[in-house]
Amino acid sequence: MPLLPRLQLFEFLDQSWLPAPLRRGVVDYLRIVLDRMRPYDGVAPQLAELLRTAGTDQVVDLCSGAGGPWRTLLPALQAVHGGAGVVLTDLHPVPRQDLPPGAHYRDTPVDATRIPEELTGVRTLFEGLHHFPPEKARALFADAAARGVPFAAFEITQRSLPYLLGQFLLVIPLVWGFTPLIRPQHGWRLVLTYLVPIIPLLILWDGVVSSLRTYAPADLERLTTGLGGDGYRWKSGVQRAGGMTITYLIGQSVRPQ
């Protein structure tokens, strides 16, 4: 179906000035949605293959927010690659204690465009690629290719009119429905969700903007053209998992390990 023009608008979660309760309210909602809907468990075999071909057990997750999909994805990954572990990172880290065995949240800020040398392993990015404008996204890809590091990005947002309309109709009711499931529960969350619905409106805005910023496979193909030469291979496309459409980009070295 025809795509809407890509617009690099601003998201509230990208802003360092966003008050901590509002940031926590948004990321906790995103966490509970990922925990309950588990859209990314189906990519575990792809990640396991990247780990195997790279000769490592470690994943370095970028832009992890409140933990991303890893509470359910890591057990699914360990079921097919027993020794797998993940280091979660973020520019605005939200360390948590409810992560599964094998997961560790780095509590110091990590800029995904300047990854510390000591963070080695397969790089992953869930629902984070659209945050980067094209020049920074290409730099992100170029760094992975230059270091020969496997890279995998996945997003369920779509830059289409039906998806956008669905957000306008469903996001606020979904926030109201999922909020009682969030633990620990706080009075400020209930006030800012139901009485003065700032959190639902922030989530709606960021969700709409995320859709308009999402890269389609054709965009990703253009952004990765020429990166890594013959020694690194890029593949992008769309797959269905759990009733959802997931756009993916995978890069890996084709040199013998």
Backbone as numpy.savetxt, mean C-alpha at the origin, in Angstrom:
# Nx Ny Nz CAx CAy CAz Cx Cy Cz
-12.56 -0.08 -19.71 -13.41 1.10 -19.71 -12.52 2.34 -19.71
-13.01 3.47 -20.26 -12.19 4.68 -20.35 -11.75 5.15 -18.96
-10.51 5.63 -18.90 -9.96 6.13 -17.65 -10.19 7.62 -17.53
-10.37 8.08 -16.31 -10.41 9.51 -16.03 -8.99 10.06 -16.10
-8.82 11.35 -16.38 -7.46 11.92 -16.36 -6.83 11.76 -14.98
-5.53 11.49 -14.96 -4.84 11.38 -13.68 -4.54 12.77 -13.14
-4.95 13.02 -11.87 -4.77 14.31 -11.23 -3.94 14.13 -9.96
-2.87 14.89 -9.82 -2.01 14.80 -8.64 -2.50 15.79 -7.58
-3.68 15.51 -7.01 -4.25 16.34 -5.97 -3.63 15.97 -4.62
-4.00 16.67 -3.56 -3.41 16.39 -2.26 -4.31 15.49 -1.42
-3.67 14.65 -0.63 -4.38 13.83 0.36 -4.00 14.31 1.75
-4.95 14.25 2.66 -4.69 14.70 4.02 -3.62 13.85 4.70
-3.60 12.54 4.42 -2.61 11.68 5.07 -1.18 12.02 4.66
-1.01 12.72 3.56 0.32 13.12 3.12 0.83 14.34 3.86
-0.04 15.01 4.59 0.32 16.29 5.20 0.88 16.09 6.61
2.06 16.63 6.87 2.69 16.47 8.18 1.91 17.21 9.27
1.11 18.21 8.88 0.38 19.00 9.87 -0.94 18.36 10.31
-1.33 17.25 9.70 -2.60 16.63 10.07 -2.55 16.22 11.55
-3.51 16.68 12.37 -3.48 16.34 13.80 -3.47 14.83 14.03
-2.76 14.41 15.06 -2.57 12.98 15.32 -3.88 12.21 15.45
-4.91 12.71 16.16 -6.16 11.94 16.26 -6.82 11.70 14.90
-6.76 12.70 14.02 -7.36 12.52 12.70 -6.55 11.52 11.87
-5.22 11.62 11.95 -4.38 10.64 11.23 -4.66 9.23 11.75
-4.73 9.10 13.07 -4.99 7.79 13.67 -6.38 7.28 13.27
-7.37 8.20 13.23 -8.71 7.78 12.84 -8.77 7.23 11.42
-8.05 7.88 10.50 -8.05 7.43 9.10 -7.31 6.10 8.97
-6.09 6.01 9.53 -5.29 4.79 9.33 -5.90 3.60 10.05
-6.55 3.82 11.20 -7.21 2.71 11.89 -8.38 2.17 11.09
-9.11 3.06 10.42 -10.20 2.59 9.55 -9.64 1.77 8.39
-8.60 2.27 7.76 -8.00 1.53 6.65 -7.50 0.16 7.11
-6.95 0.13 8.33 -6.45 -1.14 8.87 -7.57 -2.15 9.06
-8.70 -1.72 9.66 -9.77 -2.67 9.94 -10.41 -3.16 8.64
-10.47 -2.29 7.63 -11.01 -2.72 6.33 -10.12 -3.80 5.72
-8.80 -3.58 5.74 -7.89 -4.58 5.18 -7.94 -5.88 5.98
-8.05 -5.77 7.31 -8.12 -6.97 8.14 -9.36 -7.80 7.84
-10.50 -7.14 7.65 -11.76 -7.85 7.47 -11.96 -8.32 6.03
-11.54 -7.52 5.06 -11.79 -7.86 3.65 -10.66 -8.68 3.04
-9.45 -8.56 3.56 -8.29 -9.37 3.16 -8.08 -9.40 1.64
-8.05 -8.25 0.99 -7.96 -8.25 -0.48 -6.63 -8.74 -1.02
-5.57 -8.69 -0.19 -4.24 -8.99 -0.72 -3.70 -10.36 -0.34
-4.46 -11.14 0.40 -3.96 -12.48 0.76 -3.62 -13.29 -0.49
-4.33 -13.03 -1.58 -4.13 -13.81 -2.81 -2.82 -13.53 -3.52
-2.09 -12.48 -3.12 -0.81 -12.19 -3.79 0.35 -12.89 -3.09
0.08 -13.67 -2.04 1.15 -14.36 -1.31 2.02 -15.24 -2.22
1.45 -16.01 -3.16 2.32 -16.81 -4.03 3.28 -15.97 -4.87
2.83 -14.79 -5.33 3.72 -13.93 -6.11 4.88 -13.43 -5.24
4.57 -13.04 -4.01 5.63 -12.58 -3.12 6.58 -13.71 -2.75
6.03 -14.90 -2.55 6.88 -16.05 -2.22 7.85 -16.34 -3.36
7.40 -16.21 -4.59 8.28 -16.44 -5.74 9.37 -15.38 -5.81
9.04 -14.12 -5.50 10.06 -13.08 -5.47 11.10 -13.35 -4.39
10.65 -13.78 -3.22 11.59 -14.12 -2.15 12.51 -15.27 -2.57
11.92 -16.27 -3.18 12.69 -17.44 -3.58 13.76 -17.08 -4.61
13.36 -16.33 -5.65 14.31 -16.00 -6.71 15.37 -15.01 -6.22
15.03 -14.19 -5.21 16.00 -13.24 -4.67 16.90 -13.86 -3.62
16.56 -15.07 -3.15 17.37 -15.73 -2.14 17.31 -15.06 -0.78
16.14 -14.56 -0.41 15.97 -13.89 0.88 14.64 -14.28 1.49
14.52 -14.06 2.80 13.26 -14.30 3.49 12.60 -12.99 3.92
13.28 -11.86 3.70 12.79 -10.60 4.26 12.10 -9.72 3.24
10.96 -9.18 3.65 10.24 -8.16 2.90 10.44 -6.82 3.60
10.66 -5.77 2.84 10.69 -4.41 3.36 9.48 -3.70 2.80
8.49 -3.44 3.66 7.26 -2.81 3.20 7.36 -1.31 3.36
7.00 -0.58 2.31 7.09 0.87 2.29 5.70 1.49 2.47
5.65 2.65 3.07 4.37 3.38 3.27 3.36 2.47 3.97
3.77 1.88 5.10 2.98 0.83 5.75 1.78 1.36 6.53
1.74 2.66 6.83 0.60 3.18 7.58 0.44 2.49 8.91
-0.77 1.97 9.17 -1.04 1.28 10.44 -0.77 -0.21 10.36
0.00 -0.63 9.35 0.35 -2.04 9.23 -0.06 -2.66 7.92
-0.81 -1.90 7.10 -1.20 -2.40 5.80 -1.93 -3.73 5.89
-1.74 -4.61 4.92 -2.46 -5.89 4.91 -1.74 -7.01 5.65
-0.65 -6.69 6.38 0.25 -7.74 6.82 -0.27 -8.61 7.96
-1.27 -8.17 8.70 -1.80 -9.03 9.76 -2.40 -10.31 9.19
-2.94 -10.25 7.99 -3.46 -11.47 7.36 -2.55 -11.95 6.23
-1.86 -11.03 5.55 -1.02 -11.42 4.43 0.22 -12.19 4.88
0.85 -11.78 6.00 2.07 -12.47 6.41 1.81 -13.94 6.75
0.76 -14.29 7.51 0.49 -15.71 7.72 0.24 -16.45 6.40
-0.44 -15.78 5.44 -0.67 -16.42 4.14 0.64 -16.62 3.40
1.55 -15.63 3.51 2.86 -15.75 2.86 3.69 -16.84 3.53
3.66 -16.90 4.85 4.43 -17.91 5.57 3.93 -19.32 5.28
2.67 -19.46 4.90 2.13 -20.77 4.55 2.76 -21.32 3.29
3.27 -20.42 2.41 3.90 -20.88 1.18 5.40 -20.59 1.14
5.89 -19.80 2.13 7.32 -19.52 2.25 7.61 -19.38 3.74
7.90 -20.51 4.37 7.88 -20.62 5.81 8.70 -19.61 6.60
9.84 -19.16 6.09 10.68 -18.28 6.88 10.44 -16.80 6.66
9.38 -16.44 5.95 9.17 -15.05 5.56 8.95 -14.15 6.76
9.54 -12.95 6.70 9.31 -11.91 7.69 9.20 -10.57 6.98
8.68 -9.57 7.69 8.50 -8.26 7.06 8.89 -7.15 8.03
9.60 -6.16 7.51 9.88 -4.93 8.24 8.96 -3.86 7.66
8.10 -3.29 8.52 7.18 -2.26 8.08 7.82 -0.89 8.29
7.64 0.00 7.31 8.23 1.33 7.39 7.24 2.38 6.91
7.45 3.61 7.36 6.59 4.70 6.91 7.27 6.03 7.21
6.92 7.04 6.44 7.44 8.37 6.70 6.85 8.93 8.00
5.62 8.53 8.30 4.96 8.87 9.56 4.62 7.56 10.27
5.59 6.91 10.91 5.38 5.56 11.44 4.29 5.52 12.51
3.53 4.42 12.48 2.49 4.17 13.49 2.76 2.78 14.07
3.83 2.63 14.88 4.18 1.30 15.42 3.02 0.69 16.18
2.85 -0.64 16.00 1.74 -1.35 16.63 2.26 -2.59 17.33
1.48 -3.06 18.30 1.83 -4.26 19.05 1.05 -5.48 18.58
0.11 -5.29 17.65 -0.78 -6.39 17.25 -0.37 -7.02 15.93
0.92 -6.97 15.62 1.41 -7.55 14.38 1.66 -9.04 14.56
1.57 -9.82 13.49 1.79 -11.26 13.60 3.27 -11.58 13.78
3.59 -12.78 14.27 5.00 -13.19 14.40 5.72 -13.06 13.06
6.92 -12.50 13.10 7.69 -12.30 11.88 7.57 -10.90 11.32
6.71 -10.06 11.91 6.55 -8.68 11.46 7.14 -7.73 12.49
7.83 -6.71 12.02 8.43 -5.71 12.91 8.22 -4.34 12.28
7.78 -3.37 13.09 7.56 -2.01 12.60 8.75 -1.15 13.01
9.44 -0.58 12.04 10.56 0.33 12.32 9.99 1.65 12.81
10.39 2.08 13.99 9.75 3.24 14.61 10.39 4.57 14.24
11.39 4.57 13.38 11.97 5.81 12.88 11.48 6.05 11.45
11.29 7.32 11.06 10.74 7.60 9.71 11.63 7.05 8.60
10.97 6.51 7.57 11.68 6.03 6.38 11.01 6.64 5.16
11.78 7.42 4.42 11.33 8.00 3.16 11.50 6.94 2.08
10.42 6.56 1.42 10.47 5.49 0.43 11.36 5.83 -0.76
11.65 7.11 -0.95 12.55 7.50 -2.04 14.02 7.51 -1.61
14.27 7.31 -0.31 15.65 7.25 0.19 15.73 6.15 1.25
15.71 4.93 0.81 15.65 3.79 1.71 17.04 3.51 2.28
17.15 3.40 3.61 18.46 3.15 4.23 19.10 1.86 3.71
20.41 1.87 3.62 21.15 0.74 3.07 20.90 -0.55 3.85
20.68 -0.43 5.16 20.53 -1.64 5.96 19.19 -2.34 5.76
18.25 -1.67 5.11 16.94 -2.30 4.85 17.02 -3.06 3.53
17.30 -4.33 3.63 17.46 -5.17 2.44 16.34 -6.20 2.38
15.98 -6.58 1.16 14.94 -7.58 0.97 14.02 -7.17 -0.16
12.99 -7.92 -0.37 12.00 -7.61 -1.40 11.18 -6.40 -0.96
11.14 -5.37 -1.78 10.40 -4.16 -1.44 8.94 -4.30 -1.89
8.03 -3.94 -1.00 6.61 -3.97 -1.36 5.97 -2.63 -1.05
4.88 -2.37 -1.75 4.16 -1.11 -1.60 2.68 -1.40 -1.84
1.88 -1.35 -0.78 0.45 -1.61 -0.87 -0.32 -0.30 -0.69
-1.11 0.04 -1.67 -1.94 1.25 -1.61 -1.10 2.51 -1.37
0.14 2.51 -1.85 0.99 3.67 -1.62 1.53 4.30 -2.88
1.49 3.58 -4.00 2.14 4.08 -5.21 1.51 5.37 -5.71
0.20 5.50 -5.57 -0.48 6.69 -6.08 -0.08 7.96 -5.33
0.55 7.83 -4.17 1.00 9.01 -3.42 2.17 9.71 -4.11
2.86 9.02 -5.00 4.06 9.57 -5.62 3.74 10.16 -6.99
4.12 11.43 -7.22 3.99 11.97 -8.58 4.91 11.21 -9.53
4.68 11.32 -10.83 5.42 10.48 -11.79 6.93 10.52 -11.63
7.51 11.71 -11.41 8.97 11.78 -11.33 9.51 11.06 -10.09
8.77 11.12 -8.98 9.21 10.41 -7.78 8.94 8.91 -7.89
7.84 8.55 -8.54 7.57 7.12 -8.76 8.67 6.50 -9.61
9.06 7.21 -10.66 10.13 6.67 -11.53 11.44 6.57 -10.76
11.72 7.54 -9.89 12.94 7.46 -9.07 12.88 6.26 -8.12
11.70 5.99 -7.58 11.50 4.83 -6.71 11.81 3.54 -7.46
11.29 3.45 -8.68 11.52 2.26 -9.50 12.99 2.16 -9.92
13.57 3.31 -10.27 14.96 3.32 -10.74 15.91 2.84 -9.65
15.64 3.22 -8.40 16.51 2.79 -7.30 16.45 1.28 -7.12
15.24 0.70 -7.19 15.11 -0.75 -7.06 15.86 -1.46 -8.19
15.70 -0.94 -9.42 16.36 -1.57 -10.57 17.87 -1.43 -10.48
18.36 -0.26 -10.05 19.81 -0.04 -9.97 20.44 -0.95 -8.93
19.72 -1.24 -7.84 20.27 -2.11 -6.80 19.95 -3.59 -7.06
19.16 -3.86 -8.10 18.77 -5.23 -8.39 17.84 -5.82 -7.36
17.06 -4.94 -6.69 16.18 -5.37 -5.61 14.78 -5.68 -6.16
14.19 -6.83 -5.83 12.82 -7.11 -6.27 11.85 -6.08 -5.70
10.87 -5.71 -6.50 9.91 -4.67 -6.12 8.52 -5.12 -6.53
7.54 -4.91 -5.65 6.16 -5.28 -5.96 5.21 -4.25 -5.37
4.37 -3.66 -6.22 3.37 -2.69 -5.77 1.99 -3.19 -6.17
1.02 -2.99 -5.27 -0.35 -3.44 -5.51 -1.32 -2.35 -5.06
-2.38 -2.12 -5.84 -3.40 -1.14 -5.47 -4.78 -1.62 -5.93
-5.78 -1.40 -5.07 -7.15 -1.77 -5.44 -7.94 -0.57 -5.94
-7.39 0.63 -5.80 -8.10 1.80 -6.32 -8.05 1.79 -7.85
-9.06 2.40 -8.46 -9.14 2.46 -9.91 -9.50 3.87 -10.34
-8.94 4.28 -11.45 -9.19 5.62 -11.98 -10.32 5.58 -13.01
-11.49 5.17 -12.54 -12.63 5.04 -13.43 -13.86 5.70 -12.81
-14.80 6.10 -13.64 -15.99 6.78 -13.15 -16.85 5.88 -12.27
-17.10 4.60 -12.64 -17.90 3.74 -11.74 -17.27 3.58 -10.36
-15.94 3.42 -10.31 -15.28 3.27 -9.01 -15.43 4.54 -8.19
-15.29 5.69 -8.86 -15.41 6.97 -8.17 -16.82 7.17 -7.63
-17.82 6.85 -8.43 -19.20 6.99 -7.98 -19.48 6.05 -6.80
-18.91 4.85 -6.85 -19.08 3.91 -5.74 -18.52 4.47 -4.44
-17.42 5.19 -4.54 -16.86 5.79 -3.33 -17.80 6.85 -2.74
-18.34 7.69 -3.59 -19.26 8.72 -3.10 -20.48 8.10 -2.40
-20.92 6.95 -2.89 -22.11 6.32 -2.34 -21.81 5.47 -1.10
-20.63 4.85 -1.03 -20.39 3.81 -0.03 -19.42 4.17 1.07
-18.49 5.09 0.84 -17.41 5.29 1.81 -17.93 5.70 3.18
-18.77 6.72 3.25 -19.22 7.19 4.57 -20.04 6.12 5.29
-21.00 5.43 4.64 -21.68 4.32 5.34 -20.72 3.23 5.80
-19.67 2.95 5.01 -18.70 1.94 5.42 -17.91 2.39 6.64
-17.53 3.66 6.69 -16.82 4.17 7.86 -17.70 4.03 9.10
-18.96 4.42 8.98 -19.87 4.29 10.12 -20.04 2.84 10.55
-20.05 1.91 9.57 -20.25 0.50 9.89 -19.02 -0.18 10.47
-17.83 0.19 10.00 -16.61 -0.47 10.46 -16.06 0.12 11.76
-16.36 1.38 12.05 -15.77 2.04 13.22 -16.01 1.29 14.52
-17.21 0.73 14.79 -17.38 0.00 16.06 -16.49 -1.22 16.21
-15.89 -1.70 15.10 -15.03 -2.88 15.16 -13.59 -2.54 15.52
-13.25 -1.25 15.50 -11.86 -0.84 15.76 -11.54 -0.97 17.24
-10.40 -1.55 17.54 -9.93 -1.68 18.91 -8.49 -1.18 19.01
-8.11 -0.45 20.08 -9.01 -0.02 21.16 -9.93 1.10 20.70
-11.09 1.18 21.33 -12.05 2.21 20.98 -11.85 3.42 21.89
-12.03 4.60 21.32 -11.83 5.83 22.08 -13.01 6.77 21.86
-13.30 7.57 22.89 -14.40 8.51 22.78 -14.20 9.53 21.68
-12.95 10.01 21.51 -12.71 11.00 20.47 -13.01 10.45 19.08
-12.77 9.12 18.89 -13.05 8.52 17.58 -14.55 8.54 17.28
-15.35 8.21 18.31 -16.80 8.20 18.12 -17.33 9.60 17.85
-16.79 10.59 18.58 -17.23 11.98 18.37 -16.89 12.44 16.96
-15.65 12.16 16.52 -15.19 12.65 15.22 -15.70 11.81 14.05
-16.39 10.70 14.37 -16.98 9.87 13.31 -18.48 10.09 13.18
-19.18 10.17 14.31 -20.64 10.23 14.28 -21.21 11.61 14.62
-20.67 12.26 15.64 -21.24 13.54 16.07 -20.77 14.69 15.18
-19.46 14.76 14.99 -18.86 15.74 14.07 -18.06 14.92 13.06
-18.65 14.54 11.94 -18.06 13.49 11.08 -16.86 13.94 10.26
-15.83 14.41 10.96 -14.63 14.84 10.25 -13.89 13.65 9.67
-13.75 12.56 10.44 -13.00 11.39 9.96 -13.63 10.80 8.69
-14.95 10.55 8.64 -15.53 10.04 7.39 -15.30 10.95 6.19
-15.37 12.27 6.40 -15.16 13.19 5.29 -13.70 13.18 4.82
-12.76 13.07 5.77 -11.35 12.95 5.39 -11.12 11.68 4.58
-11.71 10.57 5.04 -11.53 9.30 4.34 -12.15 9.36 2.95
-13.31 9.99 2.83 -13.94 10.15 1.52 -13.06 10.97 0.59
-12.57 12.11 1.08 -11.70 12.95 0.25 -10.46 12.19 -0.19
-9.76 11.58 0.76 -8.53 10.87 0.41 -8.82 9.69 -0.51
-9.97 9.03 -0.33 -10.31 7.92 -1.21 -10.56 8.36 -2.63
-11.28 9.46 -2.80 -11.55 9.99 -4.14 -10.25 10.44 -4.80
-9.42 11.15 -4.04 -8.14 11.62 -4.58 -7.23 10.43 -4.92
-7.23 9.41 -4.07 -6.44 8.21 -4.36 -6.83 7.61 -5.70
-8.13 7.56 -5.96 -8.60 7.02 -7.24 -8.10 7.86 -8.41
-8.18 9.17 -8.26 -7.77 10.05 -9.35 -6.26 10.06 -9.55
-5.51 9.63 -8.53 -4.05 9.58 -8.64 -3.54 8.20 -9.07
-4.41 7.21 -9.13 -3.98 5.83 -9.37 -3.36 5.67 -10.76
-2.25 4.93 -10.81 -1.60 4.62 -12.08 -2.22 3.37 -12.69
-2.56 3.45 -13.96 -3.02 2.29 -14.71 -1.81 1.53 -15.24
-1.98 0.26 -15.66 -0.83 -0.49 -16.18 -0.08 0.23 -17.29
-0.80 0.92 -18.18 -0.13 1.64 -19.27 0.76 2.76 -18.72
0.29 3.43 -17.65 1.11 4.46 -17.01 2.38 3.85 -16.43
2.23 2.70 -15.77 3.37 2.04 -15.13 4.38 1.56 -16.17
3.88 1.11 -17.30 4.78 0.66 -18.36 5.64 1.82 -18.86
5.01 3.00 -19.01 5.77 4.17 -19.44 6.81 4.58 -18.39
6.41 4.53 -17.13 7.30 4.98 -16.06 8.50 4.05 -15.86
8.37 2.79 -16.23 9.47 1.83 -16.03 10.28 1.57 -17.30
9.88 2.16 -18.40 10.60 1.93 -19.65 12.06 2.35 -19.52
12.96 1.44 -19.84 14.38 1.74 -19.83 15.06 1.60 -18.49
14.32 1.29 -17.44 14.92 1.18 -16.11 15.49 -0.23 -15.89
16.77 -0.31 -15.62 17.39 -1.59 -15.33 18.00 -2.29 -16.51
17.74 -1.80 -17.71 18.30 -2.43 -18.90 17.87 -3.87 -19.05
18.77 -4.69 -19.63 18.46 -6.09 -19.87 18.53 -6.94 -18.60
19.09 -6.37 -17.53 19.27 -7.16 -16.31 18.12 -7.10 -15.34
17.08 -6.34 -15.69 15.96 -6.18 -14.77 14.68 -6.17 -15.59
13.68 -6.89 -15.11 12.43 -7.04 -15.87 11.27 -6.44 -15.09
10.41 -5.67 -15.78 9.21 -5.09 -15.18 7.97 -5.72 -15.82
6.96 -5.92 -14.99 5.69 -6.45 -15.48 4.56 -5.76 -14.73
3.57 -5.25 -15.46 2.42 -4.62 -14.83 1.15 -5.16 -15.46
0.07 -5.07 -14.70 -1.20 -5.58 -15.20 -2.29 -5.47 -14.15
-3.38 -6.18 -14.39 -4.53 -6.18 -13.49 -4.91 -7.63 -13.23
-5.23 -7.94 -11.98 -5.67 -9.28 -11.63 -6.87 -9.19 -10.71
-7.65 -10.26 -10.69 -8.81 -10.33 -9.81 -8.48 -11.21 -8.63
-8.84 -10.72 -7.44 -8.60 -11.50 -6.22 -9.67 -11.14 -5.21
-10.37 -12.15 -4.69 -11.39 -11.91 -3.68 -12.49 -10.98 -4.14
-12.81 -11.03 -5.44 -13.85 -10.17 -5.98 -13.40 -8.75 -6.24
-12.12 -8.46 -6.05 -11.60 -7.11 -6.26 -10.61 -7.10 -7.42
-10.51 -5.93 -8.04 -9.55 -5.73 -9.12 -8.30 -5.08 -8.55
-7.16 -5.72 -8.75 -5.89 -5.23 -8.20 -4.95 -4.90 -9.35
-4.45 -3.67 -9.36 -3.40 -3.28 -10.30 -2.05 -3.59 -9.66
-1.15 -4.20 -10.43 0.14 -4.59 -9.86 1.29 -4.14 -10.75
2.43 -3.96 -10.12 3.70 -3.74 -10.81 4.74 -4.57 -10.10
5.44 -5.41 -10.84 6.47 -6.26 -10.27 7.76 -6.08 -11.07
8.85 -5.85 -10.35 10.16 -5.75 -10.98 11.12 -6.70 -10.30
11.98 -7.34 -11.10 12.96 -8.25 -10.52 14.16 -8.43 -11.45
15.27 -8.73 -10.84 16.49 -8.97 -11.59 16.37 -10.27 -12.36
16.89 -10.29 -13.56 16.91 -11.52 -14.34 18.31 -12.11 -14.38
19.23 -11.51 -13.62 20.56 -12.08 -13.50 20.54 -13.27 -12.55
21.36 -14.27 -12.76 21.40 -15.41 -11.82 21.76 -14.93 -10.43
21.06 -15.48 -9.41 21.34 -15.12 -8.03 22.56 -15.88 -7.51
